[in-house]
Amino acid sequence: MDRNIKQIVVFGDSFMAGDELLQNKHLDNIIPILDRYNASISPSGKVQAETKQIKHIKEECNNYFRKVYPNFEDQRRAEFKETYASKLGEHLDIPVINYARPGNSNLGIYESFLQFRSQIDNNTLVLIGTTYVNRFTKLNLNAKILETNQYLNEQQIVNVLYGWDTTIPHHSSKANEKKHKTFYELDMEFGNDGYFKYLQFISTLYSMKYMLGDTPHYFLCNTGSHTVSFIDLAKELFLIPPHKRYYLKEELDKLILPYSLQECGDSVQKQNLRYSALFGHLNSTVHTLYSKFLFNYLKDNNQL
C-alpha cells in the first residue's frame, strides 16, 4: 500500500490515553474484588454496586494494577496500546506517539499541541480527541517554570473539573483537596462563563487547524454523539440564545469528525455486547471497532 502517513501523534484526555482499557485482560483477577463488595457487572459492562462502595472498588482495582505495573508509566503505555489510535498504528505498521493526559482540558490539549508540534510534519497523522468544555487548566505557580521560555510540562499542569457557576471561587475545593497552594488560571480572560468556554474551545480548534495546514489531522469527539452532546449540555447549563447555539453547532460540525467513539459504543450495545469499562470509559471492544472505522475513513479520504 502506498501511504503518505509515517507516524501518528495523539492529543487528548483519558479516552485517548486509554484509561480502563486493561480491565478486560485482567477481569479474572478483578472479579474477586467485586465479589468482596457484592458487586456485579451490568450488561453494559459497568460495575453495579452501592454508590458508596464504588469508590472503594475503584481504589482496590487501582491497587491491583499498581502491583501488576509497579512503574506507573508502564501501565500507561500498556493502556495506550489498547486505544483505537494505537490499533490503527499497529494495522498500518507505523509508530504512534501519545501526548494525551487523563483529565485534560481542551486548553491543556492545546498546550500539549503547542509544546510538541515541532515533532509533526506532513507525513504525520494528528488525532486530537476533544473533551468537555467545563474543564479548565490551572497553572501551579509553585512549580519553577517562569524562569524559562519553555512550554509547561505534564507535571506543572493541573486539570480540574469545574462547574459552570460563575460564583464558584477560582481557588476551588477540588484544587485544595489536591494540596496545591497557589494557582493562576490560564484561561482567566474567559472566566467560567459557559458561552465563552465554547468560543474558547472553537478558537483553539481553529488555531490548531491553521498551524497544522496540510498535515492530515482530525478532531474527534469521544463522548456523546458527535457535537450534539456539546451543544445540548450548553443549552441545559447555560441558556444560550438559539442563534448563538446554531452558530456553535455549525462551527463544530465543520471541525469534528462526524462519527464519535460514543456512537461506536452505541453500535456495540445494539449487538448486545459490553461496550463500557467498569467505571464509565468505553472498553477495548469499542476501541477496536473504532480503529477499523478510522482506517476505512482515512482510506476513503485518500489519506492512506
MOCOR-V421613 format. One record per residue. N is the residue number from 1. RES is the residue in three letters. PSI is psi as a letter, one per 30 degrees, with the letter a starting at -180 (999 if undefined). OMEGA is omega in whole degrees, 0 to 359 (* if undefined). Layout:
{{N	RES	PSI	OMEGA} {N	RES	PSI	OMEGA}}
This chain:
{{1	MET	k	178} {2	ASP	j	184} {3	ARG	l	180} {4	ASN	f	186} {5	ILE	k	182} {6	LYS	f	177} {7	GLN	l	176} {8	ILE	k	176} {9	VAL	k	189} {10	VAL	k	173} {11	PHE	l	178} {12	GLY	a	182} {13	ASP	b	186} {14	SER	f	179} {15	PHE	e	178} {16	MET	e	181} {17	ALA	f	176} {18	GLY	g	178} {19	ASP	k	174} {20	GLU	g	186} {21	LEU	f	176} {22	LEU	f	188} {23	GLN	e	182} {24	ASN	e	181} {25	LYS	f	184} {26	HIS	g	188} {27	LEU	e	180} {28	ASP	e	179} {29	ASN	f	179} {30	ILE	e	181} {31	ILE	e	178} {32	PRO	e	177} {33	ILE	e	179} {34	LEU	e	181} {35	ASP	e	181} {36	ARG	f	181} {37	TYR	g	183} {38	ASN	h	180} {39	ALA	l	179} {40	SER	l	178} {41	ILE	k	182} {42	SER	l	176} {43	PRO	f	180} {44	SER	f	183} {45	GLY	f	179} {46	LYS	l	177} {47	VAL	k	176} {48	GLN	j	181} {49	ALA	l	175} {50	GLU	k	184} {51	THR	e	183} {52	LYS	f	180} {53	GLN	f	185} {54	ILE	e	181} {55	LYS	e	182} {56	HIS	e	178} {57	ILE	e	180} {58	LYS	e	180} {59	GLU	e	178} {60	GLU	e	176} {61	CYS	e	178} {62	ASN	e	178} {63	ASN	e	178} {64	TYR	e	181} {65	PHE	f	176} {66	ARG	e	178} {67	LYS	e	179} {68	VAL	e	181} {69	TYR	i	180} {70	PRO	e	174} {71	ASN	j	185} {72	PHE	e	180} {73	GLU	e	176} {74	ASP	e	177} {75	GLN	e	180} {76	ARG	e	179} {77	ARG	e	179} {78	ALA	e	177} {79	GLU	e	183} {80	PHE	e	178} {81	LYS	f	181} {82	GLU	f	182} {83	THR	l	181} {84	TYR	f	178} {85	ALA	e	179} {86	SER	e	179} {87	LYS	e	176} {88	LEU	e	178} {89	GLY	e	178} {90	GLU	e	179} {91	HIS	e	180} {92	LEU	f	181} {93	ASP	h	177} {94	ILE	l	181} {95	PRO	l	178} {96	VAL	k	182} {97	ILE	k	186} {98	ASN	k	173} {99	TYR	g	177} {100	ALA	k	179} {101	ARG	k	177} {102	PRO	k	180} {103	GLY	g	184} {104	ASN	k	172} {105	SER	l	177} {106	ASN	e	176} {107	LEU	e	176} {108	GLY	e	177} {109	ILE	e	179} {110	TYR	e	178} {111	GLU	e	179} {112	SER	e	179} {113	PHE	e	179} {114	LEU	e	183} {115	GLN	e	189} {116	PHE	g	185} {117	ARG	f	178} {118	SER	f	179} {119	GLN	g	183} {120	ILE	k	174} {121	ASP	a	185} {122	ASN	f	175} {123	ASN	g	179} {124	THR	k	169} {125	LEU	k	181} {126	VAL	k	177} {127	LEU	j	182} {128	ILE	j	179} {129	GLY	j	180} {130	THR	l	182} {131	THR	a	183} {132	TYR	k	182} {133	VAL	f	179} {134	ASN	g	168} {135	ARG	k	173} {136	PHE	l	186} {137	THR	k	177} {138	LYS	k	178} {139	LEU	k	178} {140	ASN	j	183} {141	LEU	f	177} {142	ASN	f	179} {143	ALA	k	183} {144	LYS	i	184} {145	ILE	f	187} {146	LEU	f	182} {147	GLU	f	184} {148	THR	l	177} {149	ASN	g	181} {150	GLN	l	175} {151	TYR	l	184} {152	LEU	k	178} {153	ASN	l	190} {154	GLU	e	183} {155	GLN	f	185} {156	GLN	g	180} {157	ILE	k	176} {158	VAL	k	180} {159	ASN	k	186} {160	VAL	k	171} {161	LEU	k	187} {162	TYR	k	180} {163	GLY	l	181} {164	TRP	f	184} {165	ASP	j	183} {166	THR	f	179} {167	THR	f	179} {168	ILE	k	181} {169	PRO	l	182} {170	HIS	e	176} {171	HIS	i	189} {172	SER	l	177} {173	SER	e	179} {174	LYS	e	179} {175	ALA	e	180} {176	ASN	e	178} {177	GLU	f	179} {178	LYS	g	175} {179	LYS	h	172} {180	HIS	k	188} {181	LYS	e	188} {182	THR	k	179} {183	PHE	l	170} {184	TYR	k	183} {185	GLU	k	176} {186	LEU	f	182} {187	ASP	h	183} {188	MET	e	184} {189	GLU	f	179} {190	PHE	f	181} {191	GLY	a	179} {192	ASN	g	181} {193	ASP	k	185} {194	GLY	e	183} {195	TYR	e	180} {196	PHE	f	173} {197	LYS	e	179} {198	TYR	e	177} {199	LEU	e	178} {200	GLN	e	180} {201	PHE	e	182} {202	ILE	e	181} {203	SER	e	178} {204	THR	e	178} {205	LEU	e	179} {206	TYR	e	179} {207	SER	e	178} {208	MET	e	180} {209	LYS	e	180} {210	TYR	e	182} {211	MET	e	180} {212	LEU	f	176} {213	GLY	b	183} {214	ASP	f	178} {215	THR	k	178} {216	PRO	k	182} {217	HIS	l	179} {218	TYR	k	172} {219	PHE	k	186} {220	LEU	k	174} {221	CYS	j	182} {222	ASN	f	182} {223	THR	k	180} {224	GLY	l	181} {225	SER	j	181} {226	HIS	b	183} {227	THR	f	185} {228	VAL	e	183} {229	SER	e	178} {230	PHE	e	185} {231	ILE	e	181} {232	ASP	e	178} {233	LEU	e	179} {234	ALA	e	181} {235	LYS	e	183} {236	GLU	e	188} {237	LEU	f	182} {238	PHE	j	193} {239	LEU	i	181} {240	ILE	k	175} {241	PRO	k	186} {242	PRO	e	184} {243	HIS	e	178} {244	LYS	e	180} {245	ARG	e	181} {246	TYR	e	178} {247	TYR	e	181} {248	LEU	e	181} {249	LYS	e	180} {250	GLU	e	180} {251	GLU	e	179} {252	LEU	e	179} {253	ASP	e	180} {254	LYS	f	191} {255	LEU	e	191} {256	ILE	k	180} {257	LEU	k	189} {258	PRO	h	174} {259	TYR	k	187} {260	SER	l	175} {261	LEU	e	179} {262	GLN	e	177} {263	GLU	e	174} {264	CYS	e	175} {265	GLY	e	177} {266	ASP	e	178} {267	SER	e	178} {268	VAL	e	179} {269	GLN	e	180} {270	LYS	f	176} {271	GLN	g	181} {272	ASN	h	177} {273	LEU	l	176} {274	ARG	k	181} {275	TYR	f	185} {276	SER	k	167} {277	ALA	l	188} {278	LEU	e	189} {279	PHE	g	167} {280	GLY	f	176} {281	HIS	l	176} {282	LEU	k	190} {283	ASN	a	185} {284	SER	f	176} {285	THR	e	180} {286	VAL	e	180} {287	HIS	e	179} {288	THR	e	180} {289	LEU	e	181} {290	TYR	e	178} {291	SER	e	177} {292	LYS	e	175} {293	PHE	e	181} {294	LEU	e	179} {295	PHE	e	180} {296	ASN	e	179} {297	TYR	e	179} {298	LEU	e	180} {299	LYS	e	180} {300	ASP	f	180} {301	ASN	g	175} {302	ASN	h	177} {303	GLN	f	180} {304	LEU	999	*}}
